[in-house]
């Protein structure tokens, strides 16, 4: 099994910063794309930022220029540096990893962390 564990969430004032971390552990062949998604109260989950194993990144328009995603492949860890935080950034942030595993054959599937709360409020 593969597990993703997030850390770094918390309460910050508008304009503040947080750095989220997510580490993958378990048995897998490799990790392809990793990313951060967020969900405010309601059913919709928004892709915030993704990064491929080669370092190519994509960002939601709402966070461009403020957030930076990075990864340390040796540590199987992805980070999200969040600057200039706004109240509308308040959400549960989930780590995602597209993982290649072997269970009789090679397959690729998504794994999700349990989420970490980010609250931006004065």
N, C-alpha and C positions, 0 to 999 in steps of 0.2 A: 504494500500500500504506500501511497505518497501523501505526505502531509505538508501543508503550508501554514506557517505560523507568522502572523503579523505583529508588529509592535510600533509604538511611537504616536499613537493617537492621543487625543486629550482636548482640553479646553484652552483656547487662545483668544486674544482680543483681535478685532479687525486690524489688518495690517501686519499681524504677527506671522510667525513661521513655525512649521512643523516638518519633521522628517520621518517618514514612514519606512519601515523595513519589513521584508518578508523573506523567510528562508524556507527552502524546500528540503525535505528529508524523506528517506525511504529508499526503495529500490526502483531505479529507472535507468534507461539507456542514456537519455539526454533530455534537455529542456529546450524547447524551441522558443516560441514567443512567451514573454511574461508581461503582465500588465496590472494596472490598477483600475478598478471600477468602483463607482459609488452609487449609493441608493439612499435618497431622502425618503421620508415617510411616503409610502405609496408603492406601487408595484414595479415602477420603472427603474432599471439599472443602467447607468450611463458609463460608457467607456471613457476614462479620464486620460490615460496614457498607456501606450504599449511599447515594448522594445523587443526586437528580435535577438536571436543568439549572436548575430553579427553586429548588433549595435544600432540598427535602424530604428528610429522612433516615430511615433505618431501621437498627436495630442488633440484633445477636444478643443474647439475654438475658444471655449469659455476659460481655459486655463493656459493658453499659449502665452508665453512671456512671463508667466508667474510660477509654473511648476516645471520641474525637471525630473525625468525618469532616468535611472541608470541601473547597471547591474554589475555584479561581480561573479563571473562564471565559476571561478575557483571555489567560491563560497556558496554557490547556488542561491544567491540572494539578489533581490531587486529592491531598489529604493525609490522613494518619491519625495523629493524636496519641494515643499510647498511654501512659497513666499507670497507676501501681500495678500494674505487670506481675507476673504470676504464672508459675510454671513451666509450668502448663498452657497458657499462651499461646504456648509454643514451637512453631513451625511455619514453613513456607515461606509467605510472604504474597505473594499475586498481585494485581496490579492488573487491573481489568476495565473496559472501556468499551463501551457500546452506541453504535455510530457509524452515522450516516447517510452513505452514499456514493453517488456516481453513476458507474455503469459501463454506460452505455447507457440505464439507468433508475435511479431512486432506490430504494435498498434499505437495510435496516438489518441489521447483524450485530454480533456480539460480537468484541472483540479482547482478547487477554490479554498481559500482560507475562511475562517469563521467571521472575519470582519473586525475592524477597529473603529471606534466612534471618533469622529472629528467634529468638534463644536466650535464655531466662531461666533463669539458674542461679547458685547461690552458689559 
